[in-house]
Amino acid sequence: MTGLFERAVGEGWDTLHPRVRERYGLEAGEDREAVGVGRMDDLQRNPLATPIRWLATLDDFLFPEGGTDVPFSIVTEAFVDDAGNEALCLHRRFETDPPREFVDTLRWNPARGCLTDLFGRRGHVAADLHVRADDGALALSIGTQWLRAGGRYVALPGPLSVDGRLRDWYDDDSDRFRVAAEITNPIVGTVFGYTGRFESDFRTVDRDAATRTRSDLGGVDLPGENA
């Protein structure tokens, strides 16, 4: 089975840095998960978006705290969803005061022809996720976004939607991964962002813990072609 990111990137996969391919080539059934540990050089926040970030803490999504040189970790586990598609659960922990978590689940969406990202533990916010190789780095951008309620998806209008971009690459000089992300909104500007660095390795999967982490989002229906 082709890994989720390899499928999404397509022909550009082989142009990624070997360490990036190793980390993001994780496939279900390998009985291992990727574990990154490092520090966020800068956790950006905009006071105008504070209410949104507070609300998102109820589902381990965004959070209001900012800071510099913040320890963090990220655990990435591959699994197969109820439709038989490759999926990934990403579980981040930021050592802010208080500590915060940021969980999302990525699945291949055949109807949309791209990844769909379900944010938080319950996935009430979903978005198309477009992935490409960019000079050896993995570059991600957020497309159409929805709110999910009662099994139905409602697309967010422009003023309420965001533009999100993330770049993940390997720095040979420091022998570490680096990451930069920013989520912006046309009304409030930067909603959330970060730049950081981390080391990554693999460990054997604790199946019980992994199931608790990813919850039941592997069985949630995704937005359709005309959603």
One Martini backbone bead per residue (centre of mass of N, CA, C, O) as a GRO file, in nm:
protein
  227
    1MET     BB    1   0.096   0.036   0.023
    2THR     BB    2   0.060   0.364  -0.019
    3GLY     BB    3   0.141   0.634   0.117
    4LEU     BB    4  -0.020   0.922   0.177
    5PHE     BB    5   0.199   1.131   0.082
    6GLU     BB    6   0.286   0.992  -0.176
    7ARG     BB    7   0.010   1.015  -0.313
    8ALA     BB    8  -0.018   1.330  -0.295
    9VAL     BB    9   0.251   1.412  -0.444
   10GLY     BB   10   0.369   1.202  -0.637
   11GLU     BB   11   0.616   1.260  -0.864
   12GLY     BB   12   0.777   1.442  -0.636
   13TRP     BB   13   0.876   1.243  -0.417
   14ASP     BB   14   1.184   1.190  -0.515
   15THR     BB   15   1.268   1.507  -0.443
   16LEU     BB   16   1.287   1.453  -0.166
   17HIS     BB   17   1.425   1.426   0.111
   18PRO     BB   18   1.514   1.134   0.254
   19ARG     BB   19   1.409   1.210   0.545
   20VAL     BB   20   1.127   1.293   0.454
   21ARG     BB   21   1.046   1.025   0.326
   22GLU     BB   22   1.080   0.855   0.578
   23ARG     BB   23   0.875   1.001   0.760
   24TYR     BB   24   0.626   1.032   0.528
   25GLY     BB   25   0.630   0.705   0.446
   26LEU     BB   26   0.433   0.607   0.634
   27GLU     BB   27   0.276   0.288   0.706
   28ALA     BB   28   0.052   0.070   0.741
   29GLY     BB   29   0.172  -0.222   0.923
   30GLU     BB   30   0.467  -0.142   1.058
   31ASP     BB   31   0.464  -0.104   1.376
   32ARG     BB   32   0.501   0.220   1.359
   33GLU     BB   33   0.616   0.547   1.476
   34ALA     BB   34   0.654   0.887   1.463
   35VAL     BB   35   0.902   1.084   1.656
   36GLY     BB   36   0.900   1.421   1.761
   37VAL     BB   37   1.164   1.637   1.906
   38GLY     BB   38   1.150   1.985   2.031
   39ARG     BB   39   1.141   2.338   1.924
   40MET     BB   40   0.982   2.644   1.946
   41ASP     BB   41   1.081   2.951   1.853
   42ASP     BB   42   0.772   3.038   1.754
   43LEU     BB   43   0.454   3.138   1.891
   44GLN     BB   44   0.196   3.266   1.727
   45ARG     BB   45  -0.029   3.554   1.798
   46ASN     BB   46  -0.362   3.696   1.781
   47PRO     BB   47  -0.579   3.871   1.971
   48LEU     BB   48  -0.828   3.862   1.768
   49ALA     BB   49  -0.816   3.520   1.783
   50THR     BB   50  -0.864   3.416   2.077
   51PRO     BB   51  -1.156   3.296   2.080
   52ILE     BB   52  -1.098   3.071   1.875
   53ARG     BB   53  -0.868   2.930   2.035
   54TRP     BB   54  -1.029   2.865   2.286
   55LEU     BB   55  -1.247   2.691   2.151
   56ALA     BB   56  -1.038   2.475   2.033
   57THR     BB   57  -0.955   2.341   2.311
   58LEU     BB   58  -1.210   2.146   2.332
   59ASP     BB   59  -1.055   1.969   2.071
   60ASP     BB   60  -0.757   1.983   2.026
   61PHE     BB   61  -0.638   2.236   1.857
   62LEU     BB   62  -0.618   2.520   1.922
   63PHE     BB   63  -0.441   2.800   2.099
   64PRO     BB   64  -0.356   3.095   2.294
   65GLU     BB   65  -0.070   3.041   2.332
   66GLY     BB   66   0.259   3.156   2.347
   67GLY     BB   67   0.610   3.183   2.235
   68THR     BB   68   0.950   3.083   2.317
   69ASP     BB   69   1.116   2.805   2.331
   70VAL     BB   70   0.910   2.550   2.290
   71PRO     BB   71   0.837   2.256   2.381
   72PHE     BB   72   0.792   1.960   2.166
   73SER     BB   73   0.565   1.711   2.016
   74ILE     BB   74   0.534   1.438   1.758
   75VAL     BB   75   0.285   1.198   1.657
   76THR     BB   76   0.289   0.946   1.392
   77GLU     BB   77   0.010   0.752   1.261
   78ALA     BB   78  -0.068   0.474   1.077
   79PHE     BB   79  -0.377   0.384   0.900
   80VAL     BB   80  -0.687   0.217   0.834
   81ASP     BB   81  -0.977   0.282   0.723
   82ASP     BB   82  -1.308   0.184   0.671
   83ALA     BB   83  -1.241   0.212   0.339
   84GLY     BB   84  -0.920   0.128   0.302
   85ASN     BB   85  -0.758   0.385   0.369
   86GLU     BB   86  -0.504   0.578   0.410
   87ALA     BB   87  -0.384   0.709   0.731
   88LEU     BB   88  -0.337   0.994   0.967
   89CYS     BB   89  -0.210   1.063   1.295
   90LEU     BB   90  -0.167   1.378   1.471
   91HIS     BB   91   0.027   1.443   1.782
   92ARG     BB   92   0.051   1.735   1.965
   93ARG     BB   93   0.285   1.888   2.209
   94PHE     BB   94   0.279   2.179   2.419
   95GLU     BB   95   0.491   2.350   2.666
   96THR     BB   96   0.294   2.526   2.798
   97ASP     BB   97   0.080   2.760   3.004
   98PRO     BB   98  -0.061   2.526   2.959
   99PRO     BB   99  -0.062   2.245   2.819
  100ARG     BB  100  -0.092   2.148   2.468
  101GLU     BB  101  -0.305   2.018   2.207
  102PHE     BB  102  -0.272   1.882   1.857
  103VAL     BB  103  -0.521   1.731   1.654
  104ASP     BB  104  -0.506   1.520   1.352
  105THR     BB  105  -0.674   1.379   1.050
  106LEU     BB  106  -0.563   1.201   0.766
  107ARG     BB  107  -0.728   1.158   0.442
  108TRP     BB  108  -0.831   1.008   0.166
  109ASN     BB  109  -1.025   1.178  -0.101
  110PRO     BB  110  -1.174   1.066  -0.380
  111ALA     BB  111  -1.384   1.297  -0.446
  112ARG     BB  112  -1.141   1.533  -0.430
  113GLY     BB  113  -0.834   1.439  -0.488
  114CYS     BB  114  -0.741   1.452  -0.175
  115LEU     BB  115  -0.684   1.564   0.120
  116THR     BB  116  -0.831   1.525   0.447
  117ASP     BB  117  -0.873   1.736   0.733
  118LEU     BB  118  -0.928   1.649   1.074
  119PHE     BB  119  -0.991   1.850   1.337
  120GLY     BB  120  -0.933   1.714   1.608
  121ARG     BB  121  -1.108   1.461   1.778
  122ARG     BB  122  -1.399   1.514   1.608
  123GLY     BB  123  -1.400   1.680   1.330
  124HIS     BB  124  -1.567   1.966   1.287
  125VAL     BB  125  -1.313   2.042   1.117
  126ALA     BB  126  -1.253   2.076   0.763
  127ALA     BB  127  -0.998   2.008   0.495
  128ASP     BB  128  -0.830   2.066   0.236
  129LEU     BB  129  -0.513   1.907   0.126
  130HIS     BB  130  -0.219   2.033  -0.023
  131VAL     BB  131   0.058   1.854  -0.179
  132ARG     BB  132   0.419   1.920  -0.214
  133ALA     BB  133   0.717   1.956  -0.375
  134ASP     BB  134   0.992   2.185  -0.243
  135ASP     BB  135   1.308   2.168  -0.261
  136GLY     BB  136   1.279   1.895  -0.059
  137ALA     BB  137   1.011   1.986   0.051
  138LEU     BB  138   0.716   1.999   0.241
  139ALA     BB  139   0.411   2.131   0.103
  140LEU     BB  140   0.128   2.296   0.255
  141SER     BB  141  -0.230   2.352   0.181
  142ILE     BB  142  -0.533   2.513   0.229
  143GLY     BB  143  -0.853   2.478   0.138
  144THR     BB  144  -1.140   2.388   0.169
  145GLN     BB  145  -1.393   2.449   0.425
  146TRP     BB  146  -1.556   2.291   0.715
  147LEU     BB  147  -1.853   2.212   0.886
  148ARG     BB  148  -1.948   1.954   1.120
  149ALA     BB  149  -2.299   1.841   1.139
  150GLY     BB  150  -2.479   1.567   1.155
  151GLY     BB  151  -2.306   1.459   0.891
  152ARG     BB  152  -2.268   1.752   0.780
  153TYR     BB  153  -2.151   1.988   0.530
  154VAL     BB  154  -2.026   2.329   0.567
  155ALA     BB  155  -1.916   2.581   0.396
  156LEU     BB  156  -1.692   2.828   0.429
  157PRO     BB  157  -1.675   3.142   0.404
  158GLY     BB  158  -1.434   3.361   0.334
  159PRO     BB  159  -1.437   3.532   0.613
  160LEU     BB  160  -1.416   3.232   0.779
  161SER     BB  161  -1.170   3.154   0.646
  162VAL     BB  162  -0.848   3.012   0.557
  163ASP     BB  163  -0.490   3.045   0.524
  164GLY     BB  164  -0.278   2.758   0.493
  165ARG     BB  165   0.079   2.701   0.577
  166LEU     BB  166   0.334   2.440   0.523
  167ARG     BB  167   0.684   2.366   0.611
  168ASP     BB  168   0.892   2.068   0.560
  169TRP     BB  169   1.238   2.013   0.655
  170TYR     BB  170   1.587   1.935   0.598
  171ASP     BB  171   1.878   2.015   0.794
  172ASP     BB  172   2.203   1.941   0.737
  173ASP     BB  173   2.361   2.135   0.928
  174SER     BB  174   2.178   2.045   1.200
  175ASP     BB  175   2.034   1.766   1.186
  176ARG     BB  176   1.725   1.874   1.124
  177PHE     BB  177   1.413   1.953   1.149
  178ARG     BB  178   1.186   2.183   0.985
  179VAL     BB  179   0.924   2.432   1.071
  180ALA     BB  180   0.650   2.613   0.901
  181ALA     BB  181   0.356   2.807   1.009
  182GLU     BB  182   0.038   2.954   0.873
  183ILE     BB  183  -0.266   3.119   0.985
  184THR     BB  184  -0.509   3.300   0.796
  185ASN     BB  185  -0.728   3.595   0.789
  186PRO     BB  186  -0.897   3.855   0.629
  187ILE     BB  187  -0.964   3.999   0.913
  188VAL     BB  188  -0.727   3.913   1.149
  189GLY     BB  189  -0.510   3.750   1.017
  190THR     BB  190  -0.314   3.601   1.228
  191VAL     BB  191  -0.404   3.318   1.408
  192PHE     BB  192  -0.152   3.113   1.352
  193GLY     BB  193   0.195   3.019   1.444
  194TYR     BB  194   0.519   2.858   1.340
  195THR     BB  195   0.861   2.785   1.448
  196GLY     BB  196   1.091   2.499   1.407
  197ARG     BB  197   1.261   2.213   1.570
  198PHE     BB  198   1.357   1.859   1.503
  199GLU     BB  199   1.366   1.529   1.601
  200SER     BB  200   1.358   1.192   1.444
  201ASP     BB  201   1.180   0.882   1.505
  202PHE     BB  202   1.120   0.538   1.583
  203ARG     BB  203   0.843   0.335   1.712
  204THR     BB  204   0.662   0.119   1.864
  205VAL     BB  205   0.339   0.038   1.866
  206ASP     BB  206   0.068   0.132   2.073
  207ARG     BB  207  -0.236   0.025   2.008
  208ASP     BB  208  -0.412   0.138   2.236
  209ALA     BB  209  -0.306   0.433   2.227
  210ALA     BB  210  -0.364   0.487   1.928
  211THR     BB  211  -0.671   0.453   1.938
  212ARG     BB  212  -0.721   0.686   2.138
  213THR     BB  213  -0.597   0.916   1.969
  214ARG     BB  214  -0.780   0.878   1.692
  215SER     BB  215  -1.030   0.753   1.754
  216ASP     BB  216  -1.319   0.765   1.507
  217LEU     BB  217  -1.226   0.916   1.228
  218GLY     BB  218  -1.203   0.664   1.029
  219GLY     BB  219  -1.548   0.670   1.007
  220VAL     BB  220  -1.578   0.942   0.883
  221ASP     BB  221  -1.724   1.120   0.667
  222LEU     BB  222  -1.656   1.289   0.374
  223PRO     BB  223  -1.639   1.519   0.161
  224GLY     BB  224  -1.770   1.577  -0.135
  225GLU     BB  225  -1.752   1.698  -0.448
  226ASN     BB  226  -2.022   1.903  -0.368
  227ALA     BB  227  -1.966   2.024  -0.068
   0.00000   0.00000   0.00000
